[in-house]
Amino acid sequence: MEGELRFMNNSLINKTALVTGGGGPAMGSSHCNKLAELGAHVIVLDKRKDKAQAVSNKIREDNGSSEYITCDITNINEVNEALDIVTNNSPIDILVNHAGISGMSLPFEKVTEKIYDTMMTVNLKSMFFITQKLVSNMKKNNWGRIINIASDFTMYGSPLASHYTASKSGILGLTKSWARELAPWKICVNAVAPTLLKSELTLASVGEEFLNKESKSAPMGSLPNANDVSELVAFLASPSSKAITGQTISPNGGRTIVGI
C-alpha cells in the first residue's frame, strides 16, 4: 500500500469494522476505504442502499473485503434486526460511529422541539444504542475499538448551531464514560472532531471565497480533507493505538488548539 499508512499495512487483517453512514460521499466512504486498505472486513451501514452498495462494491473491486447493510438508524428495532443478521456472520471488532446530520443554521430561539429531537436522535441516541448492541462481542474477545465522530464546534461553540453543537458535545461525554467503563476489556474508545473539510461537498455548500478564506486562516495554511480524517480514524482503529482511550482528537490544521 502506498502512502503514509505503510507502517500499519495489514494491521487490521482478521478484524471486522462497521462504519455507520458509510455511504457518505466524503468522510463516510473514505473511512470505509481506509479501513479496507489495512485489511479489515468492512461493513458499510447506510440508509441509502445505492450509496452503501457502491462503496462496498468499490472496496471489493480493489481486492478488499466488504458487505453492506441498510437501515434507518433512528429506528432502534430496525437497527437491531439488521445488526443481528450481519453480526451472526461477522462479529464487530471496530465500530466507527460516523452517521449524523448537521441540519440548517438556526438562531437558538427558532429551534423547535421537532428539530431538536431529530438532531439528538440521529447524532446521539442512535449512536448510543448501536454501540450498546455491538459492544458485547468486543468484551468477549477482550479487544475492541470504538471511534465516535464529533465536531470541532464542541471546542469553541458556534452561533446558529446550538442544537448541533449540543448533540456533538454529548458524544464527547459518552466517549469519556465508555472509555472508563470498557477499559477492563481492552476496548479503546475515542472521538475524532473534524473541522471544515476541503471537499467538493463543502465547496458547493459554502462557496469558493469562504472556503479559501478559511483555508488561509488555518495555521498550517490549508484545511484537511476527508482522507486526512480517515487516516486518524484508521490509526485509532489499529493495534498501535492501544494506549489511547477517552481522548478527543481534532484534525483541523491548527484552527483550534486546546488541551493541556
Secondary structure, 3 states (H helix, E strand, C coil): CCCHHHHHCCCCCCCEEEEECCCCCCHHHHHHHHHHHCCCEEEEEECCHHHHHHHHHHHHHCCCEEEEEECCCCCHHHHHHHHHHHHHHCCCCEEEECCCCCCCCCCHHHCCHHHHHHHHHHHHHHHHHHHHHHHHHHHHHCCEEEEEECCCHHHHCCCCCHHHHHHHHHHHHHHHHHHHHHHHHCEEEEEECCCCCCCHHHHHHHCHHHHHHHHHHCCCCCCCCHHHHHHHHHHHHCHHHCCCCCCEECCCCCCCCCCC
